[in-house]
Amino acid sequence: MQIESLFGTFPVVASKNILLKKVEEHHLPELFSIYDNDAVFQHCGIIPKHNLQTVKKMIGHFERDYTKKSRVKWGIFQKNMPHTLVGIIEIMDLNQKVNAVTIGYFLAEEHWGKGIATEAVSTLVTFLFEEIDINRIQAEVMPANEVSKKVLLKNGFIKEGLLRQAVLWSGKGVVDLEIYSMLKADYIHGE
């Protein structure tokens, strides 16, 4: 794992149509509209935030987590609208012993169904395998979240199984989670 490449300067990652970059304070209106929408977090372990000041403080938390090297949260932007935040994609649970990370992502509702999440995941996967030399990327998905499962499967992730009543998620209680993963070997052979 090339941890210094991840936590030196905040990495900007780009693909054909997508730009993953740091969320800044001027993105607050779009970030608030995402966190203020209950539908966005229907299948996430995140509680919606309906207070603008709370969401403003979260931008500082993103920075704090990055500085502590515990989590990286990128804003998802489309190259044709590079100043408009359309979603968040993140890596967490960095495990250097087994060279693995967990990813999560969510989009503003008005950007659902346009292939943005699929390309954002693809962009991040390429970066993690090729630049950071990660060996395993995993995602935890609530069984009812069919859309997210499709995003992962389109990107070559494999469903490993179901963890029954295994995790306490904010606002959801104890939940079942399906685990999807991709190994660097899968990525290399799938190209």
N, C-alpha and C positions, 0 to 999 in steps of 0.2 A: 504494500500500500504506500503510495507516494503522498503521505500525509501533508508534507510541506507544500505540494502543488495545490492542495485543497485549502489549506489554511494560511498561506502566505498573504497574497493579495486576493480579495474576493473574486472568485473565478466567474468570468462571463463566458457563457457557452451558447453557441449558435448552430443552427442547422439551416436548411433551405428557407423555411418560413418562420422559424421560431427563434426567439432570443430569450435566454435565461440570464437574468441579471439581478443585482441587489435591489431590494425594495427600499425606497427612500421616502422621506416625509411628504414630498409632493405627490406621492401615489396614494395618499390617505383617502381621498374621495372614492377611488375604485376599491381600495382594500376594505373600506367600511361597507360599501355596497355588497361585497362578497360575504363578509362576516355577519352582516345584518340580515342575511337571507337564510331562514330556517331550512329551506329545501336543499341548500348546498351541503348541509351537514347531517342530512337524514341518515346517512350510512357511515358517518365518521365519529371518532371518539373526541370530537371537538364540540364545545358548546357555543352556539352563535352568540355574537356580541352586539348588543343593540345600543351601545353608548360610544359616541365618537371619541371621547377622551380615552376610553379603555383601549380602543383599536389603535389610537395614536401611540399609546404606551407600548403596545405590542411591537411596533417597529423597533423600538429600543431593545425589546426582549430578543428580537431576531438577531440584532447586533451582539448582544450579550452572549447568546448561545454560540454564535460564530466565534467570538473571542475566546470562549471557554472550550472551543473545539468539540462541542457536544452535538451540534446540529447545524446544517446549512439549509437555509430557506431562500430559494430563488423566486423572484417574480417571473411569471410567464408573460411574455410579450410577443405579439406578432410583428414580423419585420415591416409589414406595410402600415402598422400603427405602433411604432416603437416607444411611444410615450404613454400608452394606455395599458395598464395592468389588467390582464384577463384571468389570472389565476396564480396559484402557488404550487410549487413542487419542492420537495424537501428530501434530505437524507438525514437519518437519525440512527441511533443504536450502532454507532461505529464500533465494530469488534475487530481490533487489530490482530488478535490472536488467530482468528480464522479468516481474516481479511474479508469481512462482510459488512454490508450496510442494509438498512431497511429504507424503502422509499415510500412517500405518500404524496398525494396531489389532489387538488380540487380547483374547479373553475367557477367563475361567475356564471350564473344560470343562463344569461343571454348568449353565452359562448358554447353552450352544450351542443353536442351533435355535429360539430364542424371538423372533427379530426384533430383538434388542438391538443387534447390530452394525449392522444396516441403519439403525435409527433413530439410532444414535450418529453414523454417517457423515453421514446427512442433517442432523443437528443441527449438526455441525461445518461442513459445506459451506455451509449457510445463514449461519452466523456469519462464515465467511471471505469469502464473496462480499458480504454485506450490511453487515457491520460493519468488516471489515479492508480491503475493496476489493481483494481478490486477483483476478487475472485468470485464472490457471491453477492447477488442483489436479491432481496426478497421484499415482498409486499404482503400485508395482512388485510384481508377484505372480508367484510360482513357477507354472509351467504346470500343475502337479498340484493346485494349490490351488483346486479348483472352488467351494468354499463362498465364499471371499473374492471370486472373480470374480462370483458371483451378487450379493453385497452391493453391489459397485460398479455392476454393470449395472442393478440395481433403482433405484439412485440416479441414473441417467442418465449414468454415465461411458461413454466410448467406448474400445474396445480400439484402440490405435494400432499395435501390432505387437509383435514378439518381438525382444529383444536376445539374440543367441546367445552363450553363454559370455562374458558381458560384465562380471559382477560377482563379486567374492570375498565370500562371505557366511560369517560365523563359523559353524563347525561343519558347513558344507555344501560348502565348497570353491568352485570356480568354477561359477556357475550361469547358466542361461538365465532371463530375466525377461520377462514380458509387461508392457507399459506401458499403463495405463488413464489417461484424463484427462477433465477437464471444464473448459470455458472459461466465463467469466462470461456470454458470449453464449448458450451452450448452456443455462445455468441460467435466464437471463431468458426465453428463448423456450420453455423446457420448463415454465414455471410454469402 
